[in-house]
């Protein structure tokens, strides 16, 4: 498998088909005398920031921390929780089983406080 081509930037959906973002990074595991194995995919803007430039990743992490979103961020989703890799990556998990939902809840709360949002 070509990890860059086959995983990075693909959409991730939970077991119910609910969008969870895109694959922003991958974690590989290397054991002695064994080929590299995918251990997890990473979803979250800080991981994307790291890919683009380390300073951008740091900036995004600081913003997440200020917004109270730094816990379990970016979200690491174990390879064992991936059900299917096709045009999208379907997980065996629900979005609520991951740290991805925390961002969605925070953003929804923030937007609801904006003038004219209700």
C-alpha positions in Angstrom: 0.0 0.0 0.0 1.3 3.5 -0.8 0.3 5.2 2.4 0.5 8.7 1.0 -1.6 8.0 -2.1 -4.0 5.6 -0.4 -4.7 7.3 2.9 -3.6 11.0 3.3 -6.4 13.5 2.7 -9.1 10.8 2.3 -12.4 11.5 4.0 -13.1 9.6 7.1 -16.6 8.5 8.1 -17.8 6.8 11.2 -19.8 3.5 11.2 -23.0 5.4 10.6 -21.6 7.3 7.6 -21.2 10.6 9.5 -18.2 12.7 8.3 -15.3 13.0 10.7 -12.8 15.0 8.6 -9.8 13.8 6.6 -6.7 11.8 7.2 -4.1 14.4 8.1 -1.4 12.0 9.2 -0.4 8.4 9.7 1.4 6.5 12.4 3.6 3.6 11.4 5.0 0.8 13.6 8.3 -0.9 12.8 9.3 -4.1 14.5 12.8 -5.6 14.0 12.9 -7.7 10.8 9.3 -6.8 9.9 7.9 -4.5 7.3 6.3 -1.2 8.4 2.7 -1.5 9.5 0.1 1.1 9.8 -0.8 1.6 13.5 -3.1 4.6 13.3 -4.5 7.4 11.2 -4.4 10.9 12.6 -7.3 13.3 12.1 -7.1 17.0 13.2 -5.9 20.4 12.0 -2.7 20.3 14.1 -1.5 17.2 12.2 -2.3 18.9 8.9 -0.4 21.9 10.1 2.6 19.8 10.9 2.5 18.4 7.4 2.5 21.8 5.9 5.0 23.4 8.2 6.0 22.7 11.8 5.3 26.3 12.8 1.8 26.1 11.5 1.3 22.9 13.5 2.5 24.6 16.6 0.1 27.6 15.9 -2.9 25.3 15.5 -2.0 23.4 18.7 -1.8 26.7 20.6 -5.2 27.7 19.2 -6.7 24.4 20.2 -5.3 24.7 23.7 -6.8 28.2 24.1 -10.1 26.9 22.9 -9.9 24.0 25.4 -9.6 21.4 22.6 -6.1 20.1 23.3 -7.1 17.0 25.1 -6.6 13.9 22.9 -5.9 16.1 19.9 -5.2 15.4 17.1 -7.3 12.2 17.2 -5.4 9.0 16.7 -7.6 6.2 15.3 -6.1 2.7 15.5 -5.7 0.8 12.3 -7.8 -2.0 13.9 -10.8 0.4 13.9 -10.7 0.9 10.2 -13.4 -1.2 8.5 -12.9 -0.3 4.9 -10.5 1.8 2.7 -12.1 2.9 -0.5 -13.0 6.4 -1.8 -13.6 7.2 1.9 -12.2 5.5 5.0 -15.0 3.9 7.0 -14.5 3.2 10.7 -15.9 0.6 13.0 -16.4 3.4 15.5 -19.0 6.1 16.0 -17.8 9.7 16.0 -18.6 9.9 19.7 -16.1 7.2 20.4 -13.3 9.4 19.3 -11.8 12.8 20.1 -13.1 14.2 16.8 -16.5 14.9 18.3 -15.0 17.4 20.8 -14.0 19.8 18.1 -17.4 19.6 16.5 -19.2 20.3 19.8 -16.9 23.3 20.6 -17.3 24.8 17.1 -21.1 24.3 17.3 -21.2 26.0 20.7 -19.1 28.9 19.5 -21.1 29.4 16.3 -24.4 29.3 18.3 -23.2 32.4 20.3 -22.6 34.5 17.2 -25.1 37.2 16.5 -27.9 36.0 14.2 -27.0 32.3 14.6 -30.3 31.4 16.2 
